[in-house]
Amino acid sequence: MAGLSSLADKAREMFNKRGGTDAAKEDLQELKDIQAGEGSLSDKAKAAVDALKDPGAQGPDRSEPPKGPERR
């Protein structure tokens, strides 16, 4: 059981390093905004990855996925 305890401690440490509960709530709201926005599933996935790279950030409005090159 020592291994499980160690794993839990590391998970808690990483969670706190990313900003804790407040940052997690902000990340969740960013992901909800991305999901509700317009764009393809691929664009939304890319926007979600970018949003999670900066934990709890109040960056640019991420409700709209980034626009890629136009396809013809």
Wavefront OBJ file of the C-alpha trace (Angstrom):
o trace
v 0.000 0.000 0.000
v 2.997 2.301 0.286
v 3.057 2.581 -3.514
v -0.561 3.749 -3.639
v 0.051 6.335 -0.944
v 3.085 7.639 -2.811
v 1.095 7.843 -6.034
v -1.696 9.767 -4.291
v 0.845 12.193 -2.810
v 2.366 12.831 -6.240
v -1.074 13.383 -7.778
v -1.962 15.855 -5.016
v 1.363 17.653 -5.508
v 0.807 17.978 -9.277
v -2.768 19.183 -8.741
v -1.572 21.865 -6.333
v 1.298 22.846 -8.641
v -1.251 23.512 -11.424
v -3.172 25.902 -9.172
v -5.429 23.663 -7.105
v -9.199 23.788 -7.032
v -9.604 27.311 -8.398
v -7.470 26.587 -11.453
v -9.346 23.321 -12.064
v -12.684 25.166 -11.978
v -11.378 27.766 -14.440
v -10.075 25.012 -16.723
v -13.456 23.286 -16.627
v -15.238 26.507 -17.588
v -12.816 27.048 -20.476
v -13.487 23.516 -21.724
v -17.255 24.020 -21.462
v -16.953 27.236 -23.490
v -14.893 25.467 -26.151
v -17.364 22.579 -26.331
v -20.318 24.943 -26.735
v -18.551 27.021 -29.401
v -18.630 26.589 -33.126
v -16.114 24.627 -35.156
v -15.177 21.108 -36.041
v -14.405 18.459 -33.456
v -10.750 18.633 -34.481
v -10.623 22.412 -33.934
v -12.295 22.041 -30.548
v -9.829 19.333 -29.510
v -6.879 21.550 -30.465
v -8.369 24.489 -28.559
v -8.925 22.279 -25.502
v -5.298 21.109 -25.538
v -4.118 24.713 -25.764
v -6.433 25.727 -22.914
v -5.099 23.021 -20.615
v -1.464 23.842 -21.304
v -1.899 27.027 -19.238
v -3.726 25.950 -16.064
v -6.418 28.289 -14.817
v -5.299 31.001 -17.205
v -7.444 33.966 -18.065
v -6.037 34.058 -21.577
v -7.822 35.081 -24.754
v -11.450 34.091 -25.231
v -11.275 30.400 -26.035
v -14.966 29.916 -26.648
v -14.237 29.923 -30.363
v -11.717 27.403 -31.701
v -8.784 28.864 -33.604
v -9.362 29.290 -37.300
v -7.196 27.077 -39.481
v -6.380 27.515 -43.133
v -9.358 27.474 -45.426
v -9.996 24.216 -47.220
v -10.986 24.296 -50.848
l 1 2 3 4 5 6 7 8 9 10 11 12 13 14 15 16 17 18 19 20 21 22 23 24 25 26 27 28 29 30 31 32 33 34 35 36 37 38 39 40 41 42 43 44 45 46 47 48 49 50 51 52 53 54 55 56 57 58 59 60 61 62 63 64 65 66 67 68 69 70 71 72
